[in-house]
Amino acid sequence: DLWDCNGMMTCSSGHYYPECPFPQICGGGGCYSCPSGHHICNREGANYYSRTCWSGTKCHSTGCVSGEDPDNPYLCPPADADPPPAARLPDAAVSTAVILIRVLRLKGA
């Protein structure tokens, strides 16, 4: 579960949403924050209590405990991080989006 080039994380079956936007992570109750300085607790096949743990701690069934966590290497992005670069849209989709924006501006929306 990492973010794709469109800034979306594809969620596994059993999660509330099919995708979560950067920098949120998937969970059974929706999309959750991924605070800077934390690493992601991969909940697939594990009974971790927390979705993330701060650096220098390990994901555990009781919460975050002391020690390094080689089983969960994926870090939450820094607070000032930009989402991954978006995939280029086909020219027709870009043209449609530009037209829609112009129409909305004319209507004062």
C-alpha positions as CSV (number, residue, x, y, z in Angstrom):
1,D,0.0,0.0,0.0
2,L,2.0,2.9,-1.3
3,W,0.9,6.0,-3.2
4,D,0.8,5.7,-7.0
5,C,1.8,8.4,-9.5
6,N,-1.7,10.0,-9.1
7,G,-1.2,10.4,-5.4
8,M,-3.6,7.7,-4.5
9,M,-3.0,4.6,-2.3
10,T,-4.9,1.5,-3.5
11,C,-6.6,-0.1,-0.5
12,S,-7.0,-3.8,0.1
13,S,-10.3,-5.6,0.3
14,G,-11.9,-5.1,3.6
15,H,-10.9,-1.4,3.8
16,Y,-13.7,1.2,3.9
17,Y,-12.6,3.0,0.7
18,P,-11.0,1.6,-2.5
19,E,-8.4,4.4,-2.4
20,C,-7.0,7.1,-0.1
21,P,-5.3,10.3,-1.2
22,F,-1.7,11.3,-0.3
23,P,-0.6,11.4,2.5
24,Q,-3.4,9.3,4.1
25,I,-3.3,5.5,4.5
26,C,-6.1,2.9,4.2
27,G,-8.0,1.4,7.0
28,G,-11.2,-0.5,7.9
29,G,-12.9,2.7,9.0
30,G,-11.7,5.0,6.1
31,C,-8.6,7.0,5.3
32,Y,-6.2,7.9,8.2
33,S,-3.4,10.4,8.6
34,C,0.2,9.3,8.2
35,P,2.1,11.8,10.4
36,S,5.6,12.9,9.5
37,G,8.2,11.1,11.5
38,H,6.2,7.9,11.6
39,H,6.4,4.6,9.7
40,I,3.4,2.7,8.5
41,C,2.4,-0.5,10.4
42,N,1.5,-3.0,7.6
43,R,-1.7,-4.5,9.0
44,E,-2.0,-7.2,6.4
45,G,-1.6,-10.5,8.2
46,A,-0.6,-8.8,11.4
47,N,-2.6,-7.7,14.5
48,Y,-1.0,-4.4,15.1
49,Y,-2.8,-2.0,17.4
50,S,-1.7,1.3,15.6
51,R,-1.7,2.3,12.0
52,T,1.6,4.1,12.3
53,C,4.4,4.3,14.9
54,W,7.0,7.0,15.4
55,S,10.5,6.5,14.4
56,G,12.6,4.4,16.8
57,T,9.6,2.3,17.8
58,K,8.2,-1.0,16.6
59,C,4.6,-1.9,15.6
60,H,3.1,-4.3,18.1
61,S,-0.3,-5.7,19.1
62,T,-0.2,-3.6,22.2
63,G,0.8,-0.4,20.4
64,C,4.2,1.1,19.6
65,V,7.0,-0.4,21.6
66,S,10.7,0.4,21.8
67,G,13.0,-1.0,19.2
68,E,13.6,-0.8,15.4
69,D,11.0,-2.2,13.1
70,P,12.6,-3.9,10.0
71,D,9.2,-5.5,9.1
72,N,7.7,-2.1,8.5
73,P,10.1,0.0,6.5
74,Y,7.7,2.4,4.8
75,L,7.9,5.9,6.2
76,C,5.1,8.5,6.3
77,P,6.0,11.4,4.0
78,P,7.6,14.5,5.5
79,A,5.1,17.3,6.4
80,D,6.2,19.5,3.5
81,A,6.3,16.7,0.9
82,D,4.4,17.0,-2.4
83,P,2.3,14.1,-3.6
84,P,3.9,11.9,-6.3
85,P,3.7,13.6,-9.8
86,A,0.4,13.0,-11.5
87,A,0.2,10.8,-14.5
88,R,-0.3,12.8,-17.7
89,L,-3.9,12.9,-18.8
90,P,-4.9,12.3,-22.4
91,D,-5.3,15.6,-24.3
92,A,-9.0,15.0,-24.7
93,A,-9.4,14.8,-20.9
94,V,-7.4,18.0,-20.4
95,S,-9.5,19.8,-23.0
96,T,-12.7,18.7,-21.3
97,A,-11.4,19.8,-17.9
98,V,-10.4,23.2,-19.3
99,I,-13.9,23.7,-20.9
100,L,-15.6,22.7,-17.7
101,I,-13.6,25.1,-15.6
102,R,-14.4,27.9,-18.1
103,V,-18.1,27.1,-17.9
104,L,-18.1,27.1,-14.1
105,R,-16.3,30.4,-14.0
106,L,-18.9,32.0,-16.4
107,K,-21.7,30.8,-14.1
108,G,-19.9,32.3,-11.1
109,A,-19.5,28.9,-9.4
